[in-house]
């Protein structure tokens, strides 16, 4: 059975995107522009183990830092598997390899079915928060980037608070944790 994981690169002050969803700040820290060691072993293992993506509509339609290049798309263009988009406004025309679903539980079920025994990699802070609130998120993997953005989209935002406990996965050097239930 598939495992759900929220994976994101975050600034040291806790943002995964700048104001207005801007992701351009990220390009200098990953891929070819990052030089030696641009990909961590955890990122490579996640990419190789991901069977499907579960993406929020804002992320799906949002600012890809590699837009217009051969690295456009998830995992810098290296992912070619199925994508499930959680949205209340699906497009009129279908998109190849993309399933649009309006219900969170159905979206998670479909993404898990498509992932098989692999990971369902969750992209989008709001979808991750909804999954945590519904008890549907299994793991979190964060890559910290040496920059302060000062504003933007937070890694996790729950107005009114509410603690979510995470337990580090033994042996991992990145911030890879299981969600406690």
Secondary structure, DSSP 4 states (H G I P E B T S, - for coil): --EEEEEEEEETTSEEE-GGG--GGGGGGSGGGG-TT-S-HHHHHHHHHEEEEEEEHHHHHS--TTTTSTT-SGGGGT--SEEEEE-SS--SS--TTEEEESSHHHHHHHHHHHHTTSEEEEE-HHHHHHHHHHT---EEEEEEES----SSEESS--TT-----EEEPTT-SSEEEEEP-
